[in-house]
Amino acid sequence: MPIRTERAKPLSVEDRRSVIIDAVLPLLVQHGRAVTTRQIADAAGVAEGTVFRAFGDKESLIEAAVEKFFDPAPLRIALQSIDRTLTLEQKLSDILFHLRARFQGIFGIMNALGMSARPPVNEAARHESSTIIAELLEADLAELRVPPEAVTRFIRIIAFSTAIPSFNDSVNFSSAELASLIRLGVAGVPAKGRNDNAS
């Protein structure tokens, strides 16, 4: 007796749109606005007509993809997933990894699409991610010389600046290297024999 197999349920309109958007994001980084609807359809595993039915035209799809890309939720989830039992340096490294990936992605998509304006700033989302980072560092207060909130701002500055391609053509610091630098500072241990009061 042949085994009956159930057909996969068709995707809802929103699910289909989500699949197409997920497929187009890496194509936008690679091809910019020159990406074709055929390339998008092939990557999403749908017919080219489905792309038009879901979004109307390519520009509307690009706008929807950029909007989803700037959604802060994935960064928030990634930061919340960091193990609070890690050492301070390991936490700093993980935080930097996620923030740098976020900033690198933003710069990548903006460059690919020729976007020259400042990326949209979601102050509420920024505050939320900063709060998560500060909470991650609460267990390490004894090792910190400044409040967690100040460390959070410094981490963000480092992550942002090291994600800018033009700043890092010759040297590409790893997140672990930057975490070590943040933890120790450039002069974490006073030099032996140094006398700051000496004339």
N, C-alpha and C positions, 0 to 999 in steps of 0.2 A: 504494500500500500504506500503510495507516495506521501512524503512528508509535506504537509502544508506549511508554507511560510507566510507570515503576515507582511503585508506591505508597510513600508515605513510611512508614518503619518506625514502628510504634507506640512511644510513649515508655515507658520502664521506670517502675516505680512511683516510684523515687527521683527520676528526671528530671521526672516529672509533679508530684511534690510540690515540687520546686525551682521549676518554672515558676509554680506557684500562689503560692508564698511570694514570689517576685520581684514578682508582680503585686499582692500584697496590701500590701506595705510602703508605697508611696506613698498607697494608699487609707487606711491606718491614720493616716498623718499628716494627711490631709485630713478624715476622718470619725471617727477614733477608734474606739471599740468599737461605734459605731452603724453601721459599715459592714455592708452586707448580703451574704449569700452570693451573691445574684444579681449584685451589683456586682463581687464577686471573680471569679465565673465568667466574666462578660463581659470583664473585664480580662485574664484568663488565657487566654481563648479556649477554654474548656471548658464542658461541661454542668454545671449546678448540682449534679447528683447526683455528679459526679466529685469535687467539693470534699469532699463528705461521705464518699465512699468512701476518699479519700486521707487524711483527717484525723479522721473521725468526727463532729466538731462544730466550730463556729466558734471556740470558746475554745481548743481544741487547736491550731487553725491559727494563732491569734494568738500563742500561746505559742511555737510553732515559728518563726514569723516574727521575734519579738523575739529569740529565741536566735540566729538567723542574723544578725540586725542587729548584735548585740553581738560577733559573730565578729571578732577582731582581724586576721585574715589580709589582708583587702583594704587596710587601712591599712599593714601591713607591706610589701605588694607595691608600693603607691603610693610609699612612702618609698624603697624600693630602686630605683625607676625614675628617681629624680632624677639628672640628669646631673652627675657629679662634676667636670666641667670648667667648670661655671658659676662666676660670681663669687660671693663670699661672700654678698653681699646678695641675689642671685638665688636661691641655695640657701635662705637664710633665708625668702624670700618663698614658695618652693614648699613648704617644710616647714610653714610657718604655714598655707598654703592647705589642705593635707591634714589637718592636726590640727584646724583650725577646722571644716572640713567634717564631720569625725568627731564632734566635740563638739556641733556644731549639730544633726546628725542625731539624736544620742542625746537631747539636750534636747527636740527636736521630737517624737520618738516617745514619750518619757516624758510630756510634757504632753498629747499627744493621747489617751493611754491612762489618764491620771490616776494615773500612777505617782509616788508621793511619796518612796519610799525611795531611798537612795543607789544609783546604778547599780552593777552588779557590777564589781569591780576584779580584773583578771587581772594579778597582779604579774609573772608570767613574761612575758606579752605586753608589758607596759609596759617591762620591762627590755630586751626584744628591740628594741622600737621606739626606745628611748633609745640603745641601742648602735648601731643603724643611723644615727641622727642624728649621734652623736658621730663615727662613721667618715666621714660626709659632710664633717664640718668639719676632719678631720685635715689636709687639704691647706692649710688657712687658718690654721694655728697662729700664723704670724707676725703676723696681723692681730688675734688675740684677746688680750685682757688677762686672761682667765680660762680654765681648762681647758675643752675641749669638753663635758665632762659637766655643768659648771655652766651653760654656755650652753644646753644641752639642757633642763635644769630650768627655766630662765627662759623659754625658748620655750614650753614646755608650760603654764606659768602664764599667759602672755600669751594663748595660744590658747584656753585654758579660759575665762578671764575674759571675753574678747571674744566668746565664743560664747554667753554667757548673755543671753537676750533682754532681761531687765529692766535689764541694765547698759548696753545699747547702743541704747536707744530714740531718743535725740537725735543721737548721733554713731555713724557706722558706718565705722570705719577699714578701709581695704583691707589685704590681706596685704602689699602692697608698702610701704605707709606704715609698718606695724608693723615690717617687716624693716629699713627704714631707721633707725627709732628704736632697734631693738635693736643694730644695727651701730654706730651713732654714740653712743648713749646720749643722755641729755637734756642733757649738757654735754660732748660729745665733744671739743671744742676749747677749751682754757683761754681765758678772756676776757683780752684784751690789757690790760696794766697792772695786772692783779689781783695783790695781794700778800696771801697767806693769813696772813702773819705780822704784818700791820699791826694795830695796836691800835685 
